[in-house]
Each structure stands twice: as structure tokens, then as C-alpha cells.
Amino acid sequence: MSDKLLKSGLIVSAMTLISRVLGLIRDVVVANFIGAGAAADVFFFANRIPNFLRRLFAEGAFSQAFVPVLAEVKAKHGDDAVRLLIAKVTGSLGAVVTIVTLIGVIASPIVAMLFGMGWFIEWLNDGPEQHKFELASVMLKITFPYLWFVSLVALSGAILNTYNRFAVAAFTPVFLNIAIIACAIWLAPTLEVPALALAWGVFIGGVIQLLFQLPFLAKAGFLVMPKWGWHDEHVVKIRKLMLPALFGVSVSQINLLLDTVIASFLLTGAVSWLYYSDRLIEFPLGLFGIAIATVILPNLSRHHAGENKVRFSQTLDWSLRFVALFGIPAMAGLMVLGKPIISLLFMRGEFSQHDVLMVSHSLVAYSLGLFSYMLIKVLAPGFYARQDIKTPVRIGIIAMVANMVFNLMLAPFLSYVGLALATSMSASLNAFLLYRGLKLAQVYQLTKATWLFLAKLVLATILMAALLYWQTPSFSAWLLLSFSQQAMYLSGLCIAAVLVYFVLLLLFGIRLSHFKANSIAESN
């Protein structure tokens, strides 16, 4: 393995760690500020729409479509052609995003109706929850413009990543968290509806993210004037790749939105409980899954452009091993330590002991799919780097339909927990079908060595989880501890778990060389 790929992965993971830690601090502030009641449900709903769009554009469809074409133009035509492509993409697709953003702001009540149907019905019938629909419509007008900013941020970040400058794009989300925290602390007390401050934090965060990246783009020599180029051959290729990718790479996010629609019919707090548990899942997912996917896509695209099938396959194998190394134990750790983590982070102010228990139930359900979420992140680039969009889109449709079936099967019996479990089940189906697609296309197949590697990880994880379960006090005993005692106890458990896990791996014969021997990276 080239040390450059591992170094890039560590850089992105480090920057993502900073962002995720601030994200947790943001959630702690929000939990203390609005808890898990009606105002929280509405904000998380209004924030989920731009957050969904961020996943599509910043970490999903746009990057998956743009990076392979950009890498191809760079390899075949040089930097001048890259600058021309950037100008035409900015001018053409930027205009489309502007129109979509304006429509979203103007039609925010319609968006609120579509994704908050339960609240809309309450509003029609003058029910006690009708204020949720009204507040959601107002919040969406504030948060929806985030789409415009994050689209340009995604464009800038994709360019910098293609030229192996990963740190800037990985660090950028930090500013969104800072903006929301600042608005919650200083702006909220000045507003008649304090929860609106959080929506303004999303808007301001988008502005700051874009302003942060522009100097780095200019220094790299790629800050160019936009040009209209809708019919340019490369722009056409990006459009053709992007439109289906909007669906293909966003299945899990669409599933979360569908969960929100159903949750709007459930008891007050359901949307918030799902949000907090999803946020805890996002921490390891972003730290390892999304970070590694960000690094490997430009490399896979270059391998495909250079017709190097061996390196292409080995890079996929390295990424799978890497996310398995951390994803499998993270899954078990969240399941065992869910209540202590949730109570330590969120149980203060408006966030009650009852909320801790409710969030912990959905956290277990989401955790079951954590490794599958990570696999989707690293397997999907195997298709997009080869500019094969149809296969993951077809798989995505199957997974989304399966999610709705699972929802209908589980929600009547398990309520909001059923929604989380259905999401995990559909993610596992999605990951399996992606792997099978790569295998049938003779692009990538798990070797016996990798299967053995995974078996050792699972065994080490089971032993680690057993130790954690044995050493973790009951929830009633945990609540008797002070905040500082909880923090020290939980830190000790986490440190012990990490040490036990990696010592077991060493005893099982796993070494760093096992990663180096089965991965390849470009050092261009």
C-alpha cells in the first residue's frame, strides 16, 4: 500500500473527528436547550431536509458524479481543461441549484406538508399539534438556502480532494457546528421563538463554510469565473451520472426522511429520539466510513482511467478492511454503552431520563446497521469510479422498497424503534447487493485472507463487548454517579475496550502489514 493513501485517510479522519466532536457538543447544547419535545421535533425535521441535501451534494451524488469525470479530464487533458470544466460546471449546475433553492424557500409549506404529513393533518383539523406544521414551514424558509451554499462547498471540496488536498474539505463542517452552537447560546435569548435561532445557525454555517474554502481554491489556481456550458460533453456526462446518483447514493437518507414522515404520526418525541440516536451513529460513520470513501474515490477513478484493475480491486479491499477494523467494534460498543453515553451527553436541562431510555432503544436498532452503512460508503465508489450508475441505482430502489416493507411490518409493533430497525435491515440488504454486483462484474471479490481477517475482528469484538457488558453498571446505579464520575467511568470503559480489542487482534496474528499487503494507492 502506498503510505499516501493511509496518510490521506488519517488526515481526513482527524479533521472529521474534530467536526464530529463539535457536532456532539452542538447536540448537547441543543438537547439542553430544547430537549426532545415539540420544538425539538420541528427543528430536527427542518434541519433534516438541508442535512439530507448536504449528504446528497457534499458527500454523495455530486461528488460521485463529478470526481470521476474531473479525474479523467485531469489525466487526459491537463489543468487548463480542468479549469474550463470547473467554470462550466459552476455556471450550469449552479444555476439549477439556485432555481431549486428558490423554489424550496417559496414552497416551504408544501415541503413541510410532504414530509410532515401528520403535522399537516393536525393543522387542517385545528388539532393540538397544528403549531408544529406552522413552525416547520417557517424554519424551512431559513434552512433551505443551505442547499445553495453546500453545493458550491461540495464543488470546491471535490476539486481539492482530486488534487489530494483532503484536509480543507474535511475540516469545513466544523463551521456549521460552531454557527449552530453560537446561535443557540447568544441569538436564541433575543428571539420570540428561540428555536428559530437554530435554523439561523444552519444558514450562517453554510455561508461561513463557503467563505472558508474559497481562499484555498484560489491558492490552488482553480477559482474561476462561472460559464454557461449545459451542453458541454463533460457537463453532459456529469449530469447523466448525477441524476440517477441523486437517488442511488442517498437511499439511506431517503429512508431516514421516510422514517420522519411516519414518525410525524407517532407520539411526540419520536422524531427527536430517532435524531439523537442517528447522530451517535453518524460519529463513527463519518470518522471512518465517509472519511475513507472520500479518500478512495479519486484513487479508484485514476485506477479506472489507467485501466489498472488489480490496483482498483486492492484499493477496495483495503478500504473494506479499514472500515471493518473500526466499524465492527464501534457497532458493539454503542449497543452496550448506549445508555451511559446518552445520559452523559444529553441528560440535562429539557432532556429527561425518559428520553435517555427512548433514545437508547433506537440507538441499538440503528447500531445493528452501522457496519452496513460503512460498507455502502466504500463499496458504492467501486461503481461510480467506473461511471456505472445504473447498478447502484437499481440496488438503491430495491433497498428503499424493502425499507418501506420493513417499516410497515415493524412500526405497528415496535413504533419508532421499528423504523430504526427497518433502516438497518435495508442498509444491510443494500451493502450485500452492492458487494454481489461488484463480484458479478468481476471487479472485486473477498479473498480467503480477508474472510479470515473479518472472522478475527468479529471474535475480538465479541470478547470486548462481553467485557464491557460485565463492567458496565446498571442504569439505575449509573444515575447515582455524579457527572464527573460518569465521565471518568465511561472514559475508563472505552480505554479498556480499545486496549482489549487491539491486544486480542495482536494475539490473533493481525498486523499493520496485513493492510499494506492488500492495498494500493496513487501517489500522483
N, C-alpha and C positions, 0 to 999 in steps of 0.2 A: 504494500500500500504506500502511496505517496504520502509523506508526512504533511503535505499541504492540505489534503482533504481533511485529515484528522484535526489539524490546526484550525482550519476554517470552521469545522464543526464545533470545536471547543469555544472559538470566539463567538459564534452565533449563540451557542448555549449560554455562555457567560452574559452576553447582552440581554438575552431572553430572560435569564434568571433575574436580572435587575428589574426588568419590566414586570415579570410575574410577581416578584416580591412587592413591588409598588402596587400592582393590581390587587394583591391580597390586603395591603394596607388600605387601599381605596374601598374594598368591600367591607373591611372592619369599620371604617368611618361611616359608610352608607348604612350598615347594619345598626350601628349605634344611633344614627340619625333618623332612620325611618323604619327599622326593624323588618318585619315580614308581613305587614298589614296591607291595607288597600293602596296607600300611596306607594309602597314598595312594589306591589304588583304592577301598578301602572308605569312606574319608571322603568322597571326591568322589561316590561313589554315594549315601551317606546325605545329603549336602548337596544333591544334585541334586533329591531329592524335594521338600523345602521350597522350594528355589530355583525349581523348576517351579511350585509353588503360588504363590510370590511373583509370578512372571510372569503367572499367571492373574488374581490378585486385585489386585496393586498396579499392574500395567501392562497388564492385559488385560481379561478378561471382566467383572469387576465395574465397573471404570471405564467401559468401553464401554457397559454397560447403564445404569449409574446416572447418569452425567453428562448424557446427552440428556434423561432424564426430569426431573432436577433443574433443568436449564436451562429446560425447558418450564414447570415449576411456578413457577420464579422469574419468568419473563416474564409469565405469566398471572395468578398469584395472590399474588405478593409474598413477603417474607421470613418472615412468620409461617407461611405454608403450607409454606415450605421447612423451618422448624424442626420442624413436625409430621411432615413426611416423614422427616427425619433420625431423629427419635425412633422412628418405626415401623420404619424400615429397620434401625436398630441393634438394636432389640428382637427383630425377626422373623428376619432373616437371621443376626444374631449368635448366636441360639440354635442355628440349623442348623450354623453353623461350629463351635460348641462341641461339638456331638454328633459331628461328623466328626472333630474333633481328638482327642477321647477314644477314638473307635474306632481311629484311626490309631496312637495310643500303645499301646493294648491289643493290637492286631493287628499290631504291627510285624514279627513273624516272617513273617506272611503277605505283607506288603508286600515284605519282603526276598526272599521266595521268588518273587513275581511278577516283580519287576524285576531280580533277580539269579539267574535260573534256573540258570545254570552253576554258581554257588557252592552253591546248594541241592542240586544233584545230587551235587556233591563231598561235601557234608555227609552226604547219605543213604548214600553209598558209603564213608564214612570215608576220603575222599581227602586228599591233602596240602594242598588248598586249603580244607578244611572250616571253618577258623577264620575265613575271610572272611565266611561266612554268619552265624556266631555274633556276630562283631563288628558286622556291619551291622545285625542285629536290635537290639542294644543302642544303637547310635548313633541309630537311627531313633526310639527312645523319647525321646531327648534333643532331637533336631532337629525332630520333627513338630509340637510345640506352637508353632513359629514361625508356622504357618498361622494360629492364632488371633490372634496379635499383628499380623501383617501385614495381616489382613483389616480390622481396625479402623484400622490406619495408612492403608490404601487408602481407606477411607471418609472419614477426616479429610482426606487429601490431595485427594480428588476434590472435596470441598466447597470447600477453599481455592483449588483451581485454577479452579473455576467462577466464583469471585469475583476472578479474576486475581491471586491471591497464590501464584505458582508457586514462589518460592524455597524455602519451607519444605519442601514435599514433595520437591523435587529434591535438597535437602541431606540429608534424613533417612537415606538409605542409608549415609552416611558412618559412622554409629554402628555398623552391623553390621560393617564392615571393622575399625573400631577395636577392637571387642569380640573378634573372632577373633584379631587380632594380639596383643592383651594376654593372652589366654588361652594362646596358643601360647608366648609368652615367659615368663610368670610362673606359669601354672597347670600347664602340661604337666610341668615337672620334679617336681611333687609327686604325680603320679598314677602308679599301677602300669601303666596303659595310657595313655601320653602322648597318643596320637591322640584320645582322648576329650575332651581339652581343646578341640580344635577344634569338636567338637559342642556343648560347653557355650558356646563363643563365639557360635555361631549362636543359641542360646536366649537368652543375655543380650543379644545385639544386638537381638533382637525386642522385649524388654522396654524397652530404652532408646529405641528408635525411637518406640514408642507414647507414652512419658512425655514425649519431646521435643515431640511435636505437640500434645498436649492444651492447654498454655497458649495457643498461637496460635489454636486452635479456640475457646477460651473468650473470648479477646480479640475475636474476630470475632463473638461472640454466638451461636455455634452448638453450644456444649457443652450438650446437653440430656439429660434422663433418658430411658432407653430405654422404649418402649411396645410391647406386642404389637399388630401390625397386619397379620397374614398375609393378610387378605382385603381390605385397603385397595386401592382401584383403582390407585393409583400403585405400591404394593408389588407388586401382581399383575403390572403391566406390567413392572417391573424383573425380576421372577422369570422372566417369559416371554422377556424379552430375554437374561437372563443365562444360563439353562440351555444353550441352543444356543451362546451365545457362549463358554461354557467350552471348547467344542471348537473353534469357529471361529477364535478369536484365538490359540489355543495349538498350532496344528498343528506349527510348527517345534519347540516344546518337547516335544510328544509324540514327534516324530521323534527328538529327542535321547534321550528315555527309551528308545525302541525300540532306538536305537543302543547304549545302555547294556546292554540285555538281551542283544543279540547279542555285544557286546564282552566280556561276562562269560564267554563260551565261548572267547574268544581268549586269546593269550598274556598273561601278567602284565605290566601296564604299559599295556595298550591303553586302559583306562578313563581313566587319568591323562593319557596323551598326547592323547586327544580333549579332555579337560577343559582342559588348558593352552592348546591351540590355540583352543578355543572362547572362552576367557577373553580372548585377544588380539583376537578378532573382536568381542567384546562392548564393547571400549573405544570404537571409532568408532561402533558401532551405538547404544550408549547416548548418546554425546555428541551425535549428530546425528539419528539415526532416531527413537529413543524420545523424545528431548527435543522434537523438532518435533511428533511425534504428540501428545504431552501438551498442547502449546500449541494446536494447531489443533482438537482435538475440541470444546472448549467453544465456540469460534468457529463451527465448522461447525454445531453444534447450534443456536446462536442464529440463524444464517442460515436454517436449515431451518424453525425456528419462525416466523421473519419472512417465510418464503416468498420469500427473495431468492436466486434460482437463479444469477444472474450472479456475485454475491459468493461463493457456495458453490463454483462452478467455479473462480473465480480463486484462492481460498484453496488449493484442491487443487493448482493449477498452481504457485503459489508454493512450496508445501511440496515438490513433486517437484523443482523446480529447485534448491532449497536443499540437499536431501539428495544430489542428483546432483553438485553443486558440490564436496562434500567426500567423498562415498561412493565415487565412481569412482576418484579418485587414491589414496584410502586402500586400496582393494582392490589396486591395483597395487603400492603401497608395501609392504604386508605380504607380498606374494608375492616381491618382490625382496629385501627386507631381513629376511626371516623368520629365518634362522639367526643373523645378528648380534643381532637383538632378543632372541631366545630365550636365546642364550648370555649376553648381558649381564645379563638379568633373573634367570635361573634357575640357571645352571650354577655351582653351589657346593654344599657340603655333600653331601647324598644325591642331588643331581641331576647326572647324568653327561653326558659328551659324546655318548654313545649316545642318551640321552634327548633332547638337543637335535636330533639328526638325525631322530629319530622324530616329535617334535612338529612339526618344520618341514614334514614331508611332509603331515600332516593339516591344517596351517595353510594351505598352498597350496590344498588341496581346499576348505576352508571359505571361503577368501578369494574363490573364484570365485562364491560366492553372496552376498557381503556387500551389494552394491548391491540385490540382490533382497530380502534381509532388510529393508533400509531402505524399499524400495518398499511392502512389505507393511504396514509400520508406518504409512505415510502414506496409503495407498490404502484400507485397511480402515476407518478412521474415516469415509470417504465413504459407507459403508453404514450404520455404526452411528449416525451423527448423524441419519440419516433413519429410524432404527429399523427398518432392513431387516437382519434377522439370517439369514434363510434362505439368501440368496445366498452370503455368505462361508462359511457352514457347509457348504453343498454343495461349494463350491470347496475348502474345507479337507479334506473327505472324499476328494475326488479327489487332492489333493496327498499326503495321508497314504498312500493306497493306492499311488500312484506311488512314494513313498519306499520302501515295503516291496519293491516290484518291483525298484527300482534297487538296494536292499540285496542282494537275492538274486542279482542279476546281477553286482554288482561285488565284494561281500565275499569270495567264493571266490577271486578273483584278486588283489585289492588289500588284503585284510584290513581293518584299521581305517581305512585311507585310503579304501577303498571306501565305508565308512559315511559318512565326512565328505563325499565327493563326491556320494553319493546325497542327502544332506541339502541340499546346494547346488542340485542339479538339481531337487528337488521344490520348493524355495523359489522358484526361477526360474519354474517352472510355476505356482505359487500366485500370484506377482506378475502374471504375464501374464493369468491368468484373472480376477483382481480388476480389472485395467485394462479388459479386454474387457467385464466386467459393468457397469462404470460407463459405458463407451462405449455399450453396447446400451441402457442405461436413459436415455441422453441426459443424463447428469449431468455427465460430464467427458470431454473428448477432447483429445489432444495437438494443439497448433496447429503450423503450419509453423515459426513462430518458435521454439517450444520444441524441435522436432526439430533445427533448426539449432543451437540453443544446446547440446543434448546432443552433437551431432557435434563441435562445437568443444572441448567438455570431453574427449571421447574422444581427439581428436588431440593435445591438450595433455598428456594423461595418458600416451599412448604415448611422446611425446618425453621427458617427465620420467622415465618408467621406463627408457628406453634410457640416459639419463644416469646414473641410479642403478646400473644393471647394469654400466656401463663403469667407474664409480668405486668399486664395492664389491670389496674384495679376496676372494680365495678363502677358503673356510672354514679350511683349514689355516694360511693366512697370518694370518687373523683371530685364531686361537687363540694365536698367538705374541705378540699385543699384551697389555699389562697392562690391568687393569680401567679405570684412568683413561684410558688411550689408546683403549680401545674406546668408552668413554662420549663422549670428545671427537670421535672419528671419526664415530660414529653421529649425534651431535648435528649435526655439520657436514653430513653427508649429508642429514639431514632438513631443515635450514635451507635448504640449496642446492635441494633438491627443491621446497620451498614457494615459494621465490623464482622459480625457473624456471617453475613451473606458473602462477603468477599473472601473471608478465611475459608469458608466452605468451598467456594469456587476454586481457590488455590489447591485445596485438598483433592478436589475432583479433577485437577490437572488443567484447568483453564488458565491460559497466559495471554499477555498482550500480543504475543506473536501470532496467536490464532486469528486476530483481527488483521494484522499486517499481511498475513499469508493469503488472505481471501478477499482483498480489496485493492482497487486500483484508483488512482486519482490523476487528474490532469495537473500539471504544474505550469501550464501556459500562462 
